[in-house]
Amino acid sequence: MDWRWDFTFDVVLPQLWAAAGITVYATVVSFLLALVGGLVLMTLKVSKNPVVSFVAGEFIEFIRSTPLLVQIFFLFFVLPEFGITLPPLTTGILAIALYNSSLCAEVYRAGLLAIPRGQYEAAVALNMSPRHAFRRVIMPQSLPPIVPALGNYLIAIFKETPLLSFVAVGEIMHASKLIGSEYYRFTEAITIAGIFFLVMSLVSAQLVRAVEQYVNRSILH
C-alpha cells in the first residue's frame, strides 16, 4: 500500500480536524434536541387523552420505522416545495434529532414503567404532590436504567453524522470524500476519518460511563 505521510500531515489531518468540529457540533446539538423531543413525545404518548396518546404513538412508530437517510432527504428536498428552505447543517441536525427523539421517548417510557406502582402509591400516601413525587421519588429511581441507553444513543448519533454528507454538510466523512476526489487518494483520507470516528467514539463512551457512575453514586447516597 502506497501510504504518503506528507500528504497525511499536510492535507488530510488539517482538513479533517476542521471538519471534526462540525461533526461534534452536529452530534451535541442533535442529542440535546433529541433528549427534549423524546421527553415531549413520551409525555404525549402516556397522556390520558386517547387521541393524543394514539397520535403520538403512531408518530413514534412511523419515525422509528423510516430510514434516517430518507428523513434527511425529505427535509432537505421536499420541505422547499412547501416554502420551507433550511441550511444543510440545520436540516441534518433536525432530521437526526427527530429520529432519535422517537427512540429516546421509548427509553423514557421504559424507565418510568420500570418503577413499581407501589412507589406512586407510597408517594400519594405521604401526601406528596404529583410534581414533588416525580422529582423526589420517581425520577431518581428511573435515571439509572435510562442513562446508559441515552448514552448509547449519543454514540449512535455521532456515528450517524456521516449521513449528513449526502446533503453536502462538511463533516468528517464529507471532507474525506472531497480530499479523495481532489487528490485521487482515498486511502489516507478514509483511514484517518475512520480513526477520527474511533477515537471520538471511545472518548464519548468514557464520558457516558463517567456520567453513569456519577448518577449511580448520587442515587445510592
ZAKE-718569 format. One line per field, with one value per atom (N, C-alpha, C): atom name; x, y, z; residue number from 1. Coordinates in nm, 3 decimals. Example, Ala and Ser with C-alpha at 12.3 -4.5 7.8 and 13.67 -1.06 7.14 Angstrom:
<recs>
atom: N, CA, C, N, CA, C
X: 1.319, 1.230, 1.320, 1.285, 1.367, 1.290
Y: -0.569, -0.450, -0.330, -0.225, -0.106, 0.003
Z: 0.780, 0.780, 0.780, 0.708, 0.714, 0.787
n: 1, 1, 1, 2, 2, 2
</recs>
This chain:
<recs>
atom: N, CA, C, N, CA, C, N, CA, C, N, CA, C, N, CA, C, N, CA, C, N, CA, C, N, CA, C, N, CA, C, N, CA, C, N, CA, C, N, CA, C, N, CA, C, N, CA, C, N, CA, C, N, CA, C, N, CA, C, N, CA, C, N, CA, C, N, CA, C, N, CA, C, N, CA, C, N, CA, C, N, CA, C, N, CA, C, N, CA, C, N, CA, C, N, CA, C, N, CA, C, N, CA, C, N, CA, C, N, CA, C, N, CA, C, N, CA, C, N, CA, C, N, CA, C, N, CA, C, N, CA, C, N, CA, C, N, CA, C, N, CA, C, N, CA, C, N, CA, C, N, CA, C, N, CA, C, N, CA, C, N, CA, C, N, CA, C, N, CA, C, N, CA, C, N, CA, C, N, CA, C, N, CA, C, N, CA, C, N, CA, C, N, CA, C, N, CA, C, N, CA, C, N, CA, C, N, CA, C, N, CA, C, N, CA, C, N, CA, C, N, CA, C, N, CA, C, N, CA, C, N, CA, C, N, CA, C, N, CA, C, N, CA, C, N, CA, C, N, CA, C, N, CA, C, N, CA, C, N, CA, C, N, CA, C, N, CA, C, N, CA, C, N, CA, C, N, CA, C, N, CA, C, N, CA, C, N, CA, C, N, CA, C, N, CA, C, N, CA, C, N, CA, C, N, CA, C, N, CA, C, N, CA, C, N, CA, C, N, CA, C, N, CA, C, N, CA, C, N, CA, C, N, CA, C, N, CA, C, N, CA, C, N, CA, C, N, CA, C, N, CA, C, N, CA, C, N, CA, C, N, CA, C, N, CA, C, N, CA, C, N, CA, C, N, CA, C, N, CA, C, N, CA, C, N, CA, C, N, CA, C, N, CA, C, N, CA, C, N, CA, C, N, CA, C, N, CA, C, N, CA, C, N, CA, C, N, CA, C, N, CA, C, N, CA, C, N, CA, C, N, CA, C, N, CA, C, N, CA, C, N, CA, C, N, CA, C, N, CA, C, N, CA, C, N, CA, C, N, CA, C, N, CA, C, N, CA, C, N, CA, C, N, CA, C, N, CA, C, N, CA, C, N, CA, C, N, CA, C, N, CA, C, N, CA, C, N, CA, C, N, CA, C, N, CA, C, N, CA, C, N, CA, C, N, CA, C, N, CA, C, N, CA, C, N, CA, C, N, CA, C, N, CA, C, N, CA, C, N, CA, C, N, CA, C, N, CA, C, N, CA, C, N, CA, C, N, CA, C, N, CA, C, N, CA, C, N, CA, C, N, CA, C, N, CA, C, N, CA, C, N, CA, C, N, CA, C, N, CA, C, N, CA, C, N, CA, C, N, CA, C, N, CA, C, N, CA, C, N, CA, C, N, CA, C, N, CA, C, N, CA, C, N, CA, C, N, CA, C, N, CA, C, N, CA, C, N, CA, C, N, CA, C, N, CA, C, N, CA, C, N, CA, C, N, CA, C, N, CA, C, N, CA, C, N, CA, C, N, CA, C, N, CA, C, N, CA, C, N, CA, C, N, CA, C, N, CA, C, N, CA, C, N, CA, C, N, CA, C, N, CA, C, N, CA, C, N, CA, C, N, CA, C, N, CA, C, N, CA, C, N, CA, C, N, CA, C, N, CA, C, N, CA, C, N, CA, C, N, CA, C, N, CA, C, N, CA, C, N, CA, C, N, CA, C, N, CA, C, N, CA, C, N, CA, C, N, CA, C, N, CA, C
X: 0.085, 0.000, 0.088, 0.060, 0.138, 0.080, 0.131, 0.083, 0.179, 0.128, 0.210, 0.188, 0.293, 0.282, 0.279, 0.352, 0.349, 0.209, 0.143, 0.006, -0.088, -0.064, -0.148, -0.140, -0.018, 0.000, -0.027, 0.000, -0.014, -0.155, -0.226, -0.357, -0.469, -0.456, -0.566, -0.598, -0.499, -0.524, -0.579, -0.522, -0.579, -0.725, -0.759, -0.895, -0.993, -0.953, -1.042, -1.056, -0.950, -0.959, -1.061, -1.061, -1.159, -1.301, -1.314, -1.445, -1.494, -1.401, -1.440, -1.522, -1.492, -1.570, -1.717, -1.743, -1.881, -1.948, -1.872, -1.926, -1.965, -1.877, -1.906, -2.025, -2.028, -2.140, -2.273, -2.275, -2.398, -2.441, -2.344, -2.375, -2.435, -2.370, -2.415, -2.552, -2.570, -2.698, -2.810, -2.782, -2.884, -2.922, -2.824, -2.851, -2.934, -2.900, -2.977, -3.121, -3.138, -3.273, -3.349, -3.279, -3.343, -3.388, -3.309, -3.348, -3.477, -3.484, -3.604, -3.723, -3.698, -3.804, -3.858, -3.768, -3.812, -3.899, -3.865, -3.946, -4.085, -4.092, -4.222, -4.305, -4.243, -4.317, -4.362, -4.276, -4.314, -4.432, -4.430, -4.540, -4.671, -4.663, -4.784, -4.833, -4.739, -4.780, -4.847, -4.805, -4.865, -4.981, -5.022, -5.134, -5.262, -5.347, -5.474, -5.574, -5.543, -5.628, -5.598, -5.693, -5.664, -5.624, -5.680, -5.646, -5.501, -5.462, -5.324, -5.227, -5.261, -5.174, -5.159, -5.270, -5.265, -5.182, -5.204, -5.131, -4.981, -4.947, -4.805, -4.742, -4.814, -4.760, -4.738, -4.834, -4.819, -4.707, -4.693, -4.584, -4.449, -4.436, -4.310, -4.278, -4.378, -4.355, -4.319, -4.383, -4.352, -4.208, -4.165, -4.028, -3.928, -3.955, -3.862, -3.852, -3.959, -3.963, -3.916, -3.879, -3.836, -3.685, -3.612, -3.467, -3.432, -3.328, -3.286, -3.247, -3.182, -3.142, -3.263, -3.370, -3.492, -3.547, -3.542, -3.590, -3.504, -3.373, -3.285, -3.319, -3.335, -3.370, -3.506, -3.601, -3.734, -3.727, -3.658, -3.649, -3.572, -3.472, -3.385, -3.447, -3.514, -3.564, -3.714, -3.791, -3.937, -3.987, -3.931, -3.977, -3.968, -3.863, -3.862, -3.983, -4.045, -4.166, -4.282, -4.273, -4.374, -4.326, -4.219, -4.169, -4.080, -4.037, -3.950, -3.812, -3.717, -3.582, -3.487, -3.417, -3.326, -3.184, -3.083, -2.944, -2.918, -2.823, -2.797, -2.766, -2.683, -2.648, -2.771, -2.853, -2.975, -3.069, -3.082, -3.167, -3.120, -2.991, -2.937, -2.955, -2.931, -2.947, -3.091, -3.186, -3.327, -3.369, -3.320, -3.356, -3.302, -3.176, -3.117, -3.187, -3.215, -3.283, -3.422, -3.495, -3.631, -3.629, -3.539, -3.529, -3.497, -3.400, -3.359, -3.456, -3.538, -3.641, -3.738, -3.772, -3.864, -3.802, -3.670, -3.601, -3.591, -3.557, -3.544, -3.679, -3.787, -3.920, -3.949, -3.912, -3.934, -3.844, -3.724, -3.633, -3.692, -3.741, -3.804, -3.923, -4.005, -4.126, -4.092, -3.991, -3.950, -3.895, -3.820, -3.765, -3.874, -3.977, -4.087, -4.170, -4.195, -4.274, -4.202, -4.070, -3.993, -4.010, -4.062, -4.083, -4.208, -4.198, -4.316, -4.430, -4.551, -4.668, -4.674, -4.619, -4.620, -4.547, -4.449, -4.376, -4.468, -4.553, -4.650, -4.749, -4.796, -4.894, -4.834, -4.707, -4.643, -4.627, -4.593, -4.580, -4.714, -4.822, -4.955, -4.991, -4.956, -4.986, -4.913, -4.797, -4.720, -4.766, -4.876, -4.936, -4.844, -4.766, -4.681, -4.763, -4.731, -4.793, -4.735, -4.805, -4.751, -4.614, -4.597, -4.469, -4.358, -4.388, -4.288, -4.255, -4.357, -4.335, -4.249, -4.275, -4.195, -4.050, -4.028, -3.891, -3.813, -3.877, -3.806, -3.810, -3.909, -3.926, -3.908, -3.983, -3.987, -3.862, -3.829, -3.717, -3.584, -3.548, -3.419, -3.409, -3.521, -3.516, -3.516, -3.567, -3.573, -3.444, -3.361, -3.240, -3.137, -3.106, -3.002, -3.024, -3.145, -3.161, -3.170, -3.207, -3.224, -3.090, -3.000, -2.875, -2.791, -2.768, -2.687, -2.747, -2.880, -2.944, -2.930, -2.949, -2.932, -2.787, -2.694, -2.552, -2.523, -2.587, -2.570, -2.622, -2.732, -2.787, -2.696, -2.627, -2.530, -2.422, -2.368, -2.265, -2.323, -2.447, -2.512, -2.530, -2.569, -2.586, -2.453, -2.347, -2.215, -2.182, -2.218, -2.189, -2.291, -2.399, -2.497, -2.462, -2.373, -2.340, -2.283, -2.215, -2.170, -2.284, -2.407, -2.520, -2.542, -2.492, -2.508, -2.427, -2.330, -2.251, -2.337, -2.452, -2.540, -2.607, -2.610, -2.666, -2.557, -2.432, -2.317, -2.283, -2.305, -2.258, -2.111, -2.027, -1.883, -1.831, -1.892, -1.842, -1.726, -1.681, -1.559, -1.567, -1.675, -1.685, -1.691, -1.765, -1.774, -1.637, -1.564, -1.430, -1.336, -1.344, -1.255, -1.287, -1.415, -1.451, -1.405, -1.412, -1.364, -1.213, -1.141, -0.996, -0.963, -1.032, -1.007, -1.038, -1.147, -1.185, -1.088, -1.037, -0.948, -0.808, -0.758, -0.620, -0.610, -0.725, -0.727, -0.651, -0.662, -0.602, -0.705, -0.770, -0.874, -0.822, -0.711, -0.663, -0.638, -0.557, -0.524, -0.647, -0.727, -0.842, -0.945, -0.982, -1.084, -1.031, -0.904, -0.846, -0.841, -0.794, -0.786, -0.925, -1.022, -1.160, -1.209, -1.179, -1.219, -1.153, -1.026, -0.955, -1.018, -1.054, -1.122, -1.249, -1.330, -1.455, -1.429, -1.329, -1.297, -1.257, -1.164, -1.115, -1.229, -1.305, -1.412, -1.523, -1.548, -1.647, -1.600, -1.472, -1.417, -1.421, -1.389, -1.396, -1.540, -1.634, -1.775, -1.821, -1.776, -1.813, -1.762, -1.639, -1.584, -1.663, -1.702, -1.783, -1.918, -1.978, -2.107, -2.092, -1.984, -1.961, -1.940, -1.870, -1.848, -1.980, -2.066, -2.197, -2.281, -2.275, -2.350, -2.305, -2.175, -2.122, -2.162, -2.159, -2.198, -2.345, -2.431, -2.573, -2.597, -2.528, -2.545, -2.498, -2.386, -2.338, -2.436, -2.491, -2.584, -2.710, -2.758, -2.880, -2.856, -2.740, -2.710, -2.688, -2.640, -2.613, -2.724
Y: -0.120, 0.000, 0.125, 0.217, 0.340, 0.447, 0.451, 0.548, 0.667, 0.786, 0.906, 0.984, 0.987, 1.056, 1.208, 1.259, 1.403, 1.450, 1.373, 1.405, 1.395, 1.297, 1.278, 1.399, 1.445, 1.553, 1.691, 1.707, 1.839, 1.867, 1.763, 1.783, 1.719, 1.589, 1.514, 1.560, 1.557, 1.591, 1.732, 1.835, 1.970, 1.981, 1.924, 1.937, 1.853, 1.734, 1.651, 1.707, 1.768, 1.829, 1.943, 2.022, 2.130, 2.073, 1.965, 1.903, 1.836, 1.794, 1.729, 1.822, 1.952, 2.048, 2.047, 2.037, 2.032, 1.903, 1.794, 1.665, 1.669, 1.722, 1.729, 1.822, 1.935, 2.030, 1.964, 1.899, 1.833, 1.724, 1.652, 1.545, 1.600, 1.700, 1.755, 1.820, 1.904, 1.973, 1.873, 1.775, 1.673, 1.595, 1.562, 1.484, 1.563, 1.689, 1.772, 1.790, 1.813, 1.825, 1.693, 1.582, 1.451, 1.424, 1.467, 1.449, 1.524, 1.648, 1.728, 1.675, 1.646, 1.594, 1.461, 1.374, 1.245, 1.261, 1.357, 1.382, 1.431, 1.518, 1.568, 1.454, 1.372, 1.261, 1.159, 1.132, 1.038, 1.092, 1.222, 1.283, 1.273, 1.295, 1.286, 1.141, 1.048, 0.907, 0.853, 0.897, 0.847, 0.935, 1.028, 1.116, 1.035, 1.086, 1.020, 1.043, 1.139, 1.162, 1.054, 0.968, 0.856, 0.901, 1.012, 1.061, 1.109, 1.188, 1.238, 1.121, 1.026, 0.910, 0.828, 0.809, 0.730, 0.799, 0.929, 1.003, 1.004, 1.026, 1.028, 0.891, 0.786, 0.651, 0.616, 0.651, 0.623, 0.706, 0.830, 0.915, 0.855, 0.809, 0.748, 0.625, 0.540, 0.419, 0.452, 0.555, 0.594, 0.642, 0.725, 0.777, 0.666, 0.578, 0.467, 0.370, 0.358, 0.258, 0.314, 0.440, 0.504, 0.526, 0.491, 0.513, 0.659, 0.683, 0.820, 0.895, 0.827, 0.893, 0.944, 0.868, 0.911, 1.037, 1.041, 1.159, 1.282, 1.262, 1.374, 1.425, 1.333, 1.373, 1.444, 1.394, 1.454, 1.599, 1.623, 1.759, 1.849, 1.794, 1.875, 1.905, 1.804, 1.820, 1.849, 1.800, 1.814, 1.942, 1.975, 2.096, 2.222, 2.239, 2.359, 2.369, 2.255, 2.258, 2.327, 2.333, 2.400, 2.536, 2.585, 2.716, 2.718, 2.601, 2.593, 2.546, 2.635, 2.602, 2.623, 2.517, 2.522, 2.495, 2.551, 2.520, 2.370, 2.315, 2.171, 2.123, 2.197, 2.153, 2.153, 2.256, 2.263, 2.149, 2.123, 2.013, 1.880, 1.856, 1.730, 1.715, 1.823, 1.819, 1.790, 1.857, 1.835, 1.692, 1.638, 1.501, 1.401, 1.416, 1.325, 1.339, 1.464, 1.487, 1.427, 1.443, 1.388, 1.237, 1.177, 1.031, 0.976, 1.037, 0.988, 1.029, 1.132, 1.167, 1.052, 0.986, 0.873, 0.758, 0.740, 0.636, 0.673, 0.799, 0.845, 0.840, 0.866, 0.862, 0.724, 0.620, 0.484, 0.452, 0.508, 0.487, 0.550, 0.674, 0.741, 0.660, 0.617, 0.544, 0.413, 0.342, 0.217, 0.241, 0.350, 0.382, 0.410, 0.481, 0.513, 0.389, 0.306, 0.186, 0.085, 0.096, 0.003, 0.032, 0.150, 0.185, 0.114, 0.038, -0.033, 0.063, 0.018, 0.101, 0.143, 0.058, 0.090, 0.218, 0.256, 0.381, 0.501, 0.495, 0.602, 0.609, 0.490, 0.485, 0.533, 0.499, 0.545, 0.697, 0.753, 0.899, 0.967, 0.909, 0.966, 0.954, 0.840, 0.820, 0.920, 0.965, 1.065, 1.207, 1.217, 1.347, 1.433, 1.368, 1.443, 1.487, 1.603, 1.648, 1.567, 1.554, 1.477, 1.528, 1.659, 1.716, 1.680, 1.692, 1.660, 1.511, 1.428, 1.284, 1.243, 1.305, 1.271, 1.313, 1.431, 1.482, 1.409, 1.372, 1.315, 1.162, 1.101, 0.956, 0.884, 0.927, 0.854, 0.878, 1.004, 1.035, 0.977, 0.989, 0.930, 0.781, 0.710, 0.565, 0.529, 0.617, 0.587, 0.624, 0.708, 0.753, 0.642, 0.555, 0.453, 0.368, 0.318, 0.241, 0.328, 0.456, 0.544, 0.595, 0.633, 0.699, 0.614, 0.484, 0.405, 0.400, 0.386, 0.380, 0.511, 0.623, 0.753, 0.774, 0.724, 0.734, 0.658, 0.543, 0.466, 0.544, 0.616, 0.696, 0.814, 0.868, 0.974, 0.923, 0.806, 0.747, 0.712, 0.664, 0.630, 0.755, 0.866, 0.990, 1.033, 1.020, 1.056, 0.975, 0.846, 0.761, 0.779, 0.850, 0.880, 1.008, 1.090, 1.216, 1.200, 1.089, 1.076, 1.082, 1.054, 1.064, 1.208, 1.303, 1.444, 1.478, 1.394, 1.420, 1.412, 1.342, 1.330, 1.462, 1.556, 1.688, 1.794, 1.751, 1.842, 1.917, 1.854, 1.912, 1.874, 1.971, 1.948, 1.879, 1.766, 1.689, 1.600, 1.514, 1.437, 1.353, 1.279, 1.189, 1.268, 1.379, 1.461, 1.518, 1.564, 1.620, 1.513, 1.392, 1.285, 1.249, 1.250, 1.221, 1.332, 1.456, 1.566, 1.558, 1.521, 1.506, 1.396, 1.283, 1.173, 1.208, 1.283, 1.322, 1.423, 1.512, 1.616, 1.564, 1.477, 1.431, 1.288, 1.224, 1.085, 0.993, 1.023, 0.940, 0.924, 0.807, 0.783, 0.708, 0.639, 0.553, 0.634, 0.739, 0.817, 0.887, 0.947, 1.024, 0.937, 0.825, 0.738, 0.673, 0.632, 0.568, 0.664, 0.785, 0.883, 0.920, 0.928, 0.955, 0.845, 0.720, 0.610, 0.618, 0.658, 0.673, 0.785, 0.894, 1.004, 0.953, 0.881, 0.830, 0.733, 0.649, 0.552, 0.622, 0.717, 0.787, 0.866, 0.937, 1.019, 0.933, 0.817, 0.725, 0.670, 0.636, 0.585, 0.692, 0.815, 0.925, 0.946, 0.942, 0.957, 0.846, 0.723, 0.610, 0.629, 0.681, 0.706, 0.815, 0.918, 1.024, 0.971, 0.889, 0.829, 0.741, 0.663, 0.576, 0.659, 0.772, 0.859, 0.916, 0.959, 1.011, 0.902, 0.783, 0.671, 0.642, 0.640, 0.617, 0.729, 0.853, 0.966, 0.956, 0.919, 0.907, 0.795, 0.682, 0.570, 0.607, 0.679, 0.722, 0.819, 0.908, 1.008, 0.941, 0.841, 0.772, 0.693, 0.626, 0.542, 0.625, 0.748, 0.832, 0.933
Z: 0.000, 0.000, 0.000, -0.088, -0.101, -0.009, 0.113, 0.211, 0.214, 0.193, 0.193, 0.323, 0.406, 0.534, 0.517, 0.416, 0.394, 0.355, 0.270, 0.231, 0.351, 0.437, 0.555, 0.649, 0.678, 0.774, 0.714, 0.586, 0.525, 0.474, 0.433, 0.371, 0.453, 0.479, 0.538, 0.679, 0.766, 0.906, 0.927, 0.865, 0.886, 0.843, 0.729, 0.679, 0.761, 0.801, 0.881, 1.022, 1.072, 1.206, 1.205, 1.099, 1.088, 1.075, 0.998, 0.980, 1.108, 1.193, 1.319, 1.406, 1.400, 1.478, 1.437, 1.308, 1.259, 1.304, 1.300, 1.344, 1.491, 1.575, 1.718, 1.743, 1.674, 1.692, 1.654, 1.539, 1.495, 1.593, 1.647, 1.743, 1.870, 1.929, 2.057, 2.044, 1.942, 1.926, 1.897, 1.810, 1.779, 1.904, 1.986, 2.107, 2.206, 2.226, 2.320, 2.272, 2.142, 2.087, 2.099, 2.081, 2.093, 2.236, 2.333, 2.473, 2.503, 2.458, 2.483, 2.402, 2.273, 2.189, 2.238, 2.285, 2.338, 2.461, 2.547, 2.667, 2.628, 2.527, 2.481, 2.423, 2.338, 2.276, 2.380, 2.479, 2.585, 2.664, 2.695, 2.770, 2.693, 2.563, 2.480, 2.470, 2.462, 2.446, 2.571, 2.689, 2.813, 2.857, 2.770, 2.802, 2.825, 2.913, 2.940, 2.827, 2.741, 2.624, 2.520, 2.488, 2.396, 2.256, 2.211, 2.078, 2.074, 2.174, 2.181, 2.194, 2.280, 2.301, 2.174, 2.102, 1.978, 1.871, 1.853, 1.750, 1.783, 1.909, 1.948, 1.928, 1.964, 1.946, 1.800, 1.715, 1.572, 1.510, 1.557, 1.506, 1.543, 1.667, 1.711, 1.628, 1.606, 1.527, 1.383, 1.328, 1.190, 1.177, 1.270, 1.265, 1.287, 1.381, 1.410, 1.293, 1.216, 1.109, 0.975, 0.971, 0.847, 0.851, 0.747, 0.747, 0.768, 0.847, 0.876, 0.749, 0.655, 0.531, 0.453, 0.454, 0.387, 0.454, 0.585, 0.657, 0.626, 0.617, 0.581, 0.442, 0.347, 0.211, 0.207, 0.286, 0.287, 0.333, 0.445, 0.497, 0.400, 0.335, 0.250, 0.113, 0.056, -0.081, -0.089, 0.008, -0.002, 0.066, 0.182, 0.252, 0.166, 0.083, -0.003, -0.095, -0.128, -0.211, -0.138, -0.006, 0.075, 0.125, 0.066, 0.102, 0.224, 0.271, 0.389, 0.344, 0.342, 0.299, 0.416, 0.454, 0.567, 0.519, 0.589, 0.555, 0.572, 0.497, 0.506, 0.648, 0.722, 0.858, 0.947, 0.939, 1.019, 0.983, 0.854, 0.808, 0.866, 0.858, 0.910, 1.059, 1.133, 1.278, 1.316, 1.249, 1.279, 1.247, 1.136, 1.099, 1.201, 1.238, 1.337, 1.471, 1.511, 1.639, 1.639, 1.530, 1.521, 1.528, 1.453, 1.452, 1.591, 1.658, 1.789, 1.900, 1.876, 1.974, 1.993, 1.883, 1.893, 1.972, 1.959, 2.035, 2.181, 2.208, 2.346, 2.418, 2.345, 2.406, 2.464, 2.390, 2.439, 2.556, 2.558, 2.672, 2.797, 2.784, 2.898, 2.949, 2.856, 2.895, 2.965, 2.911, 2.974, 3.114, 3.131, 3.262, 3.363, 3.322, 3.413, 3.444, 3.342, 3.364, 3.452, 3.461, 3.545, 3.694, 3.727, 3.868, 3.918, 4.027, 4.079, 4.112, 4.090, 4.118, 4.264, 4.350, 4.492, 4.526, 4.444, 4.467, 4.449, 4.349, 4.328, 4.444, 4.483, 4.591, 4.723, 4.748, 4.871, 4.871, 4.754, 4.745, 4.772, 4.720, 4.745, 4.893, 4.953, 5.095, 5.183, 5.138, 5.213, 5.182, 5.108, 5.075, 4.988, 4.903, 4.810, 4.689, 4.639, 4.515, 4.400, 4.288, 4.175, 4.131, 4.130, 4.087, 4.185, 4.316, 4.418, 4.417, 4.399, 4.396, 4.278, 4.163, 4.044, 4.064, 4.122, 4.136, 4.244, 4.352, 4.467, 4.473, 4.412, 4.425, 4.292, 4.190, 4.064, 3.980, 3.956, 3.869, 3.916, 4.046, 4.088, 4.062, 4.072, 4.050, 3.902, 3.820, 3.677, 3.604, 3.663, 3.594, 3.569, 3.667, 3.641, 3.517, 3.490, 3.365, 3.241, 3.255, 3.140, 3.089, 3.180, 3.141, 3.045, 3.073, 2.978, 2.838, 2.831, 2.699, 2.625, 2.695, 2.632, 2.589, 2.669, 2.631, 2.503, 2.488, 2.364, 2.243, 2.263, 2.153, 2.119, 2.220, 2.192, 2.098, 2.127, 2.041, 1.904, 1.904, 1.776, 1.691, 1.753, 1.678, 1.617, 1.694, 1.643, 1.517, 1.518, 1.403, 1.291, 1.318, 1.213, 1.136, 1.190, 1.123, 0.982, 0.946, 0.806, 0.705, 0.748, 0.655, 0.610, 0.688, 0.650, 0.526, 0.493, 0.373, 0.247, 0.255, 0.138, 0.104, 0.201, 0.172, 0.183, 0.159, 0.146, 0.274, 0.389, 0.515, 0.531, 0.564, 0.566, 0.689, 0.726, 0.841, 0.796, 0.883, 0.860, 0.732, 0.716, 0.601, 0.471, 0.473, 0.353, 0.316, 0.417, 0.393, 0.338, 0.390, 0.341, 0.195, 0.159, 0.020, -0.074, -0.028, -0.110, -0.131, -0.026, -0.038, -0.139, -0.125, -0.217, -0.361, -0.382, -0.518, -0.578, -0.493, -0.543, -0.572, -0.483, -0.497, -0.550, -0.572, -0.619, -0.524, -0.396, -0.292, -0.181, -0.180, -0.081, 0.041, 0.028, 0.137, 0.263, 0.251, 0.370, 0.427, 0.339, 0.385, 0.457, 0.397, 0.456, 0.584, 0.583, 0.701, 0.819, 0.795, 0.902, 0.951, 0.859, 0.900, 0.994, 0.960, 1.048, 1.184, 1.187, 1.315, 1.397, 1.331, 1.400, 1.468, 1.393, 1.449, 1.563, 1.548, 1.653, 1.781, 1.771, 1.890, 1.956, 1.876, 1.933, 1.992, 1.935, 1.992, 2.125, 2.135, 2.260, 2.369, 2.332, 2.429, 2.475, 2.381, 2.417, 2.509, 2.483, 2.568, 2.709, 2.722, 2.855, 2.928, 2.858, 2.920, 2.966, 2.883, 2.920, 3.042, 3.047, 3.162, 3.289, 3.276, 3.392, 3.443, 3.350, 3.389, 3.455, 3.401, 3.458, 3.600, 3.623, 3.758, 3.854, 3.805, 3.888, 3.930, 3.835, 3.864, 3.966, 3.948, 4.040, 4.181, 4.191, 4.322, 4.387, 4.307, 4.360, 4.413, 4.341, 4.382, 4.510, 4.517, 4.633, 4.760, 4.741, 4.858, 4.880
n: 1, 1, 1, 2, 2, 2, 3, 3, 3, 4, 4, 4, 5, 5, 5, 6, 6, 6, 7, 7, 7, 8, 8, 8, 9, 9, 9, 10, 10, 10, 11, 11, 11, 12, 12, 12, 13, 13, 13, 14, 14, 14, 15, 15, 15, 16, 16, 16, 17, 17, 17, 18, 18, 18, 19, 19, 19, 20, 20, 20, 21, 21, 21, 22, 22, 22, 23, 23, 23, 24, 24, 24, 25, 25, 25, 26, 26, 26, 27, 27, 27, 28, 28, 28, 29, 29, 29, 30, 30, 30, 31, 31, 31, 32, 32, 32, 33, 33, 33, 34, 34, 34, 35, 35, 35, 36, 36, 36, 37, 37, 37, 38, 38, 38, 39, 39, 39, 40, 40, 40, 41, 41, 41, 42, 42, 42, 43, 43, 43, 44, 44, 44, 45, 45, 45, 46, 46, 46, 47, 47, 47, 48, 48, 48, 49, 49, 49, 50, 50, 50, 51, 51, 51, 52, 52, 52, 53, 53, 53, 54, 54, 54, 55, 55, 55, 56, 56, 56, 57, 57, 57, 58, 58, 58, 59, 59, 59, 60, 60, 60, 61, 61, 61, 62, 62, 62, 63, 63, 63, 64, 64, 64, 65, 65, 65, 66, 66, 66, 67, 67, 67, 68, 68, 68, 69, 69, 69, 70, 70, 70, 71, 71, 71, 72, 72, 72, 73, 73, 73, 74, 74, 74, 75, 75, 75, 76, 76, 76, 77, 77, 77, 78, 78, 78, 79, 79, 79, 80, 80, 80, 81, 81, 81, 82, 82, 82, 83, 83, 83, 84, 84, 84, 85, 85, 85, 86, 86, 86, 87, 87, 87, 88, 88, 88, 89, 89, 89, 90, 90, 90, 91, 91, 91, 92, 92, 92, 93, 93, 93, 94, 94, 94, 95, 95, 95, 96, 96, 96, 97, 97, 97, 98, 98, 98, 99, 99, 99, 100, 100, 100, 101, 101, 101, 102, 102, 102, 103, 103, 103, 104, 104, 104, 105, 105, 105, 106, 106, 106, 107, 107, 107, 108, 108, 108, 109, 109, 109, 110, 110, 110, 111, 111, 111, 112, 112, 112, 113, 113, 113, 114, 114, 114, 115, 115, 115, 116, 116, 116, 117, 117, 117, 118, 118, 118, 119, 119, 119, 120, 120, 120, 121, 121, 121, 122, 122, 122, 123, 123, 123, 124, 124, 124, 125, 125, 125, 126, 126, 126, 127, 127, 127, 128, 128, 128, 129, 129, 129, 130, 130, 130, 131, 131, 131, 132, 132, 132, 133, 133, 133, 134, 134, 134, 135, 135, 135, 136, 136, 136, 137, 137, 137, 138, 138, 138, 139, 139, 139, 140, 140, 140, 141, 141, 141, 142, 142, 142, 143, 143, 143, 144, 144, 144, 145, 145, 145, 146, 146, 146, 147, 147, 147, 148, 148, 148, 149, 149, 149, 150, 150, 150, 151, 151, 151, 152, 152, 152, 153, 153, 153, 154, 154, 154, 155, 155, 155, 156, 156, 156, 157, 157, 157, 158, 158, 158, 159, 159, 159, 160, 160, 160, 161, 161, 161, 162, 162, 162, 163, 163, 163, 164, 164, 164, 165, 165, 165, 166, 166, 166, 167, 167, 167, 168, 168, 168, 169, 169, 169, 170, 170, 170, 171, 171, 171, 172, 172, 172, 173, 173, 173, 174, 174, 174, 175, 175, 175, 176, 176, 176, 177, 177, 177, 178, 178, 178, 179, 179, 179, 180, 180, 180, 181, 181, 181, 182, 182, 182, 183, 183, 183, 184, 184, 184, 185, 185, 185, 186, 186, 186, 187, 187, 187, 188, 188, 188, 189, 189, 189, 190, 190, 190, 191, 191, 191, 192, 192, 192, 193, 193, 193, 194, 194, 194, 195, 195, 195, 196, 196, 196, 197, 197, 197, 198, 198, 198, 199, 199, 199, 200, 200, 200, 201, 201, 201, 202, 202, 202, 203, 203, 203, 204, 204, 204, 205, 205, 205, 206, 206, 206, 207, 207, 207, 208, 208, 208, 209, 209, 209, 210, 210, 210, 211, 211, 211, 212, 212, 212, 213, 213, 213, 214, 214, 214, 215, 215, 215, 216, 216, 216, 217, 217, 217, 218, 218, 218, 219, 219, 219, 220, 220, 220, 221, 221, 221
</recs>
